[in-house]
Amino acid sequence: MSDQTFDVAIVGAGLVGSSLALALRGTGLSVALIEARAPQPLPADASWDNRIYAISPSSVNFLARLGVWAELPAERMARIEAMAIYGDDGHSRLDFSAYEAGLAQLAYIVESRLLQAALWRALQTANDVTLICPAECAALHIEADGAHLSLRDGRQIAAKLIVAADGGRSWVREQSGIEAHDKDYRQLGVVANFTTELPHQGIAYQWFGRDGVLAYLPLPGNRISIVWSLQEDVAQDLLQLPPAELCERVAQASGMRLGKLELMTLAAAFPLHLITPDHLIKPRIALIGDAAHQVHPLAGQGVNLGFADAKALAAVLAGRGPRDCGDTLLLRRFERARCEEILAMQLVTDGLHGLFNQPQPVLGWARNAGLALTNRFTWVKRQLVKHALGNI
Ligand SMILES: Cc1cc2nc3c(=O)[nH]c(=O)nc-3n(C[C@H](O)[C@H](O)[C@H](O)COP(=O)(O)OP(=O)(O)OC[C@H]3O[C@@H](n4cnc5c(N)ncnc54)[C@H](O)[C@@H]3O)c2cc1C
């Protein structure tokens, strides 16, 4: 016996699962959103989150349609107006600018917890979404006519479709028997926020080095957030440094591009993996967000890919006609709509990571020549920008 029955049960109310729940409003589907962690209140001191996202224009449009974008405090967001990417030979450089691409900005930098809080606020007023939180899943049974979730507190949920939005280590994916290939990069992504001596002028910088990739991402004012992917042991050493030494190490790695740095938030680190499931769907199951694809953060595209999954799945479900929303043929439409972009992002991020992690001199020449050449061809750059920004 099931306590509650829904059309769709989404497991995981992170950024991607929450966005899907909101996108399903008005489709006539009843939705349960199940989240293990209780929501975190925003800090009273308005301190800056060291988890930030570069949100692409297509994700901005999606969040705007959900009524979430306008709720974000404009004074806490920065526009990326240009990007400068450097190779590891000290001079090869690739530049992108919003002006060249005919856009007002290439992306926005947004703090994770502000975006999560805005999504959760919108969920409070969504009548057709039932938020079940905190709740941990204990068992999943898939049958021909529906799926059944047992929660650890004894509650039973029945749904025609279960959506896995429960992150890279997806419990739903594992329980439903979808195999996933996990490549451990043996790197940590070190994140921290700094104030800078010089203004960033809305430019995001990225340095590809043999030991990792360092990104400076603009925050409002003379502030930046960094993501530095480094070998695990090097990253651990960095995390142990006193603040002044950490600032010095980061500033030196950037060639003092924005002058001296001062630490604003403690550094944190995240393990980096490429997780590739064999399928995005199975009868009565669909994977979205990191559950469907975890990629190296060097392109800053993980959550953008996840928002595009949520948008595509919501569109397929909205156009279901008389079909049951867990119907495999319907879910295949979603898989077909997403597989090309996901594969391209996996190849680009894994390829770039591999290219800059090889000690062979010929590859060193090729990667730097590649950057310099691409920089000279406006058409190629436009295609790269278009690809990175998604269908706006
Ligand atoms: C260092 C770093 C920098 C990054 N920078 C960017 C960037 O600039 N731009 C970008 O687009 N992407 C970026 N990413 C990628 C981005 O963080 C992820 O793609 C994104 O957070 C995935 O969101 P998600 O909602 O799919 O998963 P998650 O954020 O992992 O959310 C999963 C949710 O499911 C819940 N959950 C898990 N298991 C269960 C369960 N069994 N039952 C119930 N709930 C459960 C969790 O509590 C969580 O709330 C970065 C990643 C890293 C590591």
The ligand as a Tripos MOL2 file, in Angstrom:
@<TRIPOS>MOLECULE
LIG
   53    58     1     0     0
SMALL
NO_CHARGES

@<TRIPOS>ATOM
      1 C1         34.5890   23.0170   -7.9660 C.3       1 LIG1
      2 C2         33.3730   22.9970   -8.8370 C.ar      1 LIG1
      3 C3         32.9880   24.1320   -9.5550 C.ar      1 LIG1
      4 C4         31.8570   24.1090  -10.3820 C.ar      1 LIG1
      5 N1         31.5250   25.2270  -11.0950 N.ar      1 LIG1
      6 C5         30.4720   25.2050  -11.9440 C.ar      1 LIG1
      7 C6         30.1080   26.3450  -12.7280 C.ar      1 LIG1
      8 O1         30.7280   27.4150  -12.6600 O.2       1 LIG1
      9 N2         29.0380   26.2740  -13.5870 N.ar      1 LIG1
     10 C7         28.3310   25.0930  -13.7300 C.ar      1 LIG1
     11 O2         27.4100   25.0420  -14.5430 O.2       1 LIG1
     12 N3         28.6380   24.0020  -12.9800 N.ar      1 LIG1
     13 C8         29.6830   24.0180  -12.0890 C.ar      1 LIG1
     14 N4         29.9870   22.9110  -11.3570 N.ar      1 LIG1
     15 C9         29.1350   21.7080  -11.4570 C.3       1 LIG1
     16 C10        27.9160   21.8190  -10.5330 C.3       1 LIG1
     17 O3         28.3480   21.9850   -9.2000 O.3       1 LIG1
     18 C11        27.0640   20.5590  -10.6200 C.3       1 LIG1
     19 O4         26.8690   20.1960  -11.9570 O.3       1 LIG1
     20 C12        25.6830   20.8110   -9.9710 C.3       1 LIG1
     21 O5         25.8200   21.1800   -8.6270 O.3       1 LIG1
     22 C13        24.8220   19.5500  -10.0560 C.3       1 LIG1
     23 O6         23.5500   19.8340   -9.4950 O.3       1 LIG1
     24 P1         22.5280   18.6570   -9.2060 P.3       1 LIG1
     25 O7         21.3050   19.3330   -8.6950 O.co2     1 LIG1
     26 O8         22.4380   17.7490  -10.3920 O.co2     1 LIG1
     27 O9         23.2210   17.7660   -8.0830 O.3       1 LIG1
     28 P2         23.6030   18.1260   -6.5780 P.3       1 LIG1
     29 O10        23.9680   19.5540   -6.4340 O.co2     1 LIG1
     30 O11        24.6150   17.1060   -6.1670 O.co2     1 LIG1
     31 O12        22.2340   17.9000   -5.7890 O.3       1 LIG1
     32 C14        21.7540   16.6140   -5.4850 C.3       1 LIG1
     33 C15        20.7230   16.7300   -4.3730 C.3       1 LIG1
     34 O13        20.1720   15.4400   -4.1250 O.3       1 LIG1
     35 C16        20.1160   15.2050   -2.7200 C.3       1 LIG1
     36 N5         20.1800   13.7520   -2.5500 N.ar      1 LIG1
     37 C17        21.2320   12.9350   -2.8120 C.ar      1 LIG1
     38 N6         20.8970   11.6520   -2.5710 N.ar      1 LIG1
     39 C18        19.6030   11.6600   -2.1460 C.ar      1 LIG1
     40 C19        18.6960   10.6410   -1.7520 C.ar      1 LIG1
     41 N7         19.0400    9.3240   -1.7810 N.pl3     1 LIG1
     42 N8         17.4490   10.9870   -1.3420 N.ar      1 LIG1
     43 C20        17.0640   12.2980   -1.3480 C.ar      1 LIG1
     44 N9         17.8930   13.3200   -1.7270 N.ar      1 LIG1
     45 C21        19.1440   12.9930   -2.1190 C.ar      1 LIG1
     46 C22        21.3150   15.9580   -2.1580 C.3       1 LIG1
     47 O14        21.1330   16.2440   -0.7850 O.3       1 LIG1
     48 C23        21.3270   17.2040   -3.0390 C.3       1 LIG1
     49 O15        20.5200   18.2340   -2.5120 O.3       1 LIG1
     50 C24        31.1030   22.9160  -10.5070 C.ar      1 LIG1
     51 C25        31.4680   21.7630   -9.7860 C.ar      1 LIG1
     52 C26        32.6000   21.8090   -8.9610 C.ar      1 LIG1
     53 C27        32.9950   20.5520   -8.1940 C.3       1 LIG1
@<TRIPOS>BOND
     1     1     2 1
     2     2     3 ar
     3     2    52 ar
     4     3     4 ar
     5     4     5 ar
     6     4    50 ar
     7     5     6 ar
     8     6     7 ar
     9     6    13 1
    10     7     8 2
    11     7     9 ar
    12     9    10 ar
    13    10    11 2
    14    10    12 ar
    15    12    13 ar
    16    13    14 ar
    17    14    15 1
    18    14    50 ar
    19    15    16 1
    20    16    17 1
    21    16    18 1
    22    18    19 1
    23    18    20 1
    24    20    21 1
    25    20    22 1
    26    22    23 1
    27    23    24 1
    28    24    25 2
    29    24    26 1
    30    24    27 1
    31    27    28 1
    32    28    29 2
    33    28    30 1
    34    28    31 1
    35    31    32 1
    36    32    33 1
    37    33    34 1
    38    33    48 1
    39    34    35 1
    40    35    36 1
    41    35    46 1
    42    36    37 ar
    43    36    45 ar
    44    37    38 ar
    45    38    39 ar
    46    39    40 ar
    47    39    45 ar
    48    40    41 1
    49    40    42 ar
    50    42    43 ar
    51    43    44 ar
    52    44    45 ar
    53    46    47 1
    54    46    48 1
    55    48    49 1
    56    50    51 ar
    57    51    52 ar
    58    52    53 1
@<TRIPOS>SUBSTRUCTURE
     1 LIG1         1 GROUP 0 **** ****
